[in-house]
Amino acid sequence: MWSRLLSPRVVGRTSLCLRSLFTMQLKTSEFQALFNDGLNGLAEVFEKHQHELRIAGGAVRDLLSGKRPEDVDFATTATPEEMKRMFQNAGIRMINNKGEKHGTITARLHNENFEVTTLRVDVQTDGRHAEVEFTTDWQKDAERRDLTINSMFLGYEDLQNRKVRFVGSAEQRIQEDYLRILRYFRFYGRVALKPDDHEPETLTAIRDNGRGLAAISGERIWVELKKMVVGNHAAHLLELMYNMELAQYTGLPPDGNVEEMKRVWQNAKDHSPKPMTILAALFQSPEEVEKMDIRLKVSKEEKTLALFLVKYRRELCKSQDEPDSLKPFTDFIIDSRELDTQSKVCELLKYQGEEKLLTELSRWSIPRFPVSGHDLRRMGITTGKEIGATLQELRDIWKKSRYQMDKDELLSYVKP
């Protein structure tokens, strides 16, 4: 997906090329806001050496959808060697040469990094990686993309109609890189208006080739999966993955609790849940979380959250007897002593659908327990065992007071 990029300061206009059949001018504020000193400087270098430079990737899709892109990548007809010479002659610093073998050069202008990639065509693919050759043909580069909405020569109409489909043969595109199955689901959640508006031939190709996900690294799968589950239609897409028997290849439990997941997604979707808050509903035991971690290599924080939710989703609930429904959760946080417990409890409340309590807890600040071991030593209590037991007794009294008692009131309960 490409948009022609020429600095407004140089030519005063910008156009989008679509299928090489027509152009449309893009004058939105989101587009014009991209042209800072760094981008204008980059455009001038390519203009001077008569190489085409265009905005690439998801930025074009975002711009055409009226959004300002968070990240902007670029594509060019210049080869990596030509780019290096251009940048060196212009005194522009280049960083991170790891992408050079894939055709990407990163230039740094005005304290900002710009990734520019040479147009490519796939020479050979193995379902995970591709060997590429460089080209100057924008159409050929567009045709190697996975989805039409990621290849704006081919997908402008699909973007307008909120349709998600593969470029050309769905089966061929999937077999080039099986991760495209999960990319399809992720972009479906971003673009499609309806939860179940898939083309039958697309689903057939996904079902027939789902086994290929088994050879994809867990890290790559997790990148796509965690974006998908916090997007639109996530419950539908996860259920579809189970119906198509894809879950077993992605680290999710083969017999995941889909109905629980659908309920949790409905509870949490409007409250910015973390990906693991939704996925935890699928797990029925800590052992399933461990197996998921082995496959996907999630972060320690993500794994800990999943284990926490699986353990406490039924055990830690609002009190039916206490007038203060939040008290079980605040007491738990006070007793925990871990820095991220409040954040995890907030995710638990999203999981449970406790919207009112979530609002209250988000505004609640952890109070400081006013008594220390030093206070007890000054009262004559010297052994560690006695100090520990007394502090716990005072902490329980403090909690019952709704954290209102001060140090003197609490110490009045101590008998030296």
C-alpha positions, 0 to 999 in steps of 0.5 A, a space after each residue: 500500500 503506497 502513497 506518493 510522497 513529495 514535499 509540499 514545499 517542493 511541489 505543493 501537492 501530493 497524490 495517491 496512486 491506485 492501480 495505476 489508473 487514476 490519482 486522488 489528491 490527499 489534503 487532510 490535516 492528518 496527512 499534512 501534519 506528517 510533513 515536519 523538518 525531518 520528512 521534508 529533508 528526507 523527501 528533498 534527498 530522494 527528489 534531488 537524486 530522482 528516486 521515487 519515495 512513497 509512504 508505505 504500510 499501515 500509515 496509508 490505510 490510516 490516512 485514508 480512514 481519516 486517522 493520523 498514523 502512529 508509525 510511518 514507513 516508506 518505500 522507494 525505487 532506490 536500492 539500499 546501496 543507492 540510498 547509502 550513497 545518497 545519505 552519505 553525500 548529504 551527511 545524513 546518519 544511518 543507524 541499525 543496519 540489520 534491515 539492510 539485507 531485507 532492503 531497509 535503510 534507517 536514516 536519522 534526520 532532526 532527531 527522528 528515525 525514518 525507515 525506507 525500504 526498496 521495492 521487492 518481489 518474492 523469489 522463493 517462500 517457505 511458509 515462514 520467510 521469503 527470499 526477495 529481489 529488488 524492483 522498481 515496479 510498484 505494481 509488482 511490490 503491491 502484488 506480494 502483499 498479504 491483504 488488499 487493504 495493505 496494498 493500496 494499488 489493489 485495495 482502496 475499494 475494499 477499504 472503502 467497503 470495509 472488506 478484508 481479503 487476500 491479494 489474489 489467491 488466498 491459499 497462495 498468500 497463506 502458503 507464502 507465510 502461514 502467519 498471514 492467517 492471524 494477520 487476516 483475523 487481526 485486520 478483520 477486527 480493525 476494518 470490518 464493520 460486521 463480525 461475520 462477513 468473511 468470504 467463504 473461499 477465504 475461510 476455506 483457505 484458512 481452514 485447509 492451511 491452518 496446520 502451517 501455523 505450527 511451524 511459526 515461532 511463538 513470538 510471531 504468533 503472540 505479536 498478532 494474537 495479542 493485537 487481535 484480542 483487544 480489537 473489534 469482533 475479538 470474541 467472534 474471531 477467537 470462536 472462529 479460530 476454535 471452530 476451524 481447529 486453529 487454536 491447537 497450533 497457536 498456544 491456546 488450550 485445545 479445549 478452551 472455554 469459549 463461552 466464558 471467553 465470550 462473556 468476559 469479552 463482553 464484560 471487558 471490551 469497553 474498558 481497555 482490557 489487557 490481551 491476557 485478560 480476555 485470553 485467561 477466560 479460555 484457560 481452565 487450569 494453571 497448567 494450561 497457562 504454563 503450556 501457553 507460555 512454553 509455546 508463545 514465550 509471553 512476558 513474565 508480566 503477561 504470564 503472571 496476570 494469566 495465572 492470577 486471573 485463573 486463580 482468583 476469578 471465582 475466589 476474589 469477588 465483591 462481598 455480599 455481606 459487607 456494605 462496602 463491596 470494594 473492601 475484599 479487593 482493597 484488603 487483598 491489595 493491602 495484604 499483597 505487598 506487590 507493586 502491581 497488585 492493584 493493576 491486576 485486580 483492576 483487570 480482574 474487575 474487568 474480567 468479572 464485569 464489575 464496572 462500578 467497582 472498577 471505577 472506584 478502584 481506579 480512583 483509590 490510592 493505597 493507604 500507608 500502614 502507619 505502624 512500623 517495627 521500629 514503633 513496636 521496639 520502642 514499646 519494648 517488643 524486641 523479638 522478630 516473631 513478636 513484632 511480626 505477629 503484632 504488626 499483623 494483628 494491628 494491620 487487621 484492626 486497621 483494615 476493619 477501621 477502613 484504614 482510618 485509624 492513625 498510629 496512636 490509635 493502633 498502638 493503644 491496642 499493644 500491650 508491652 
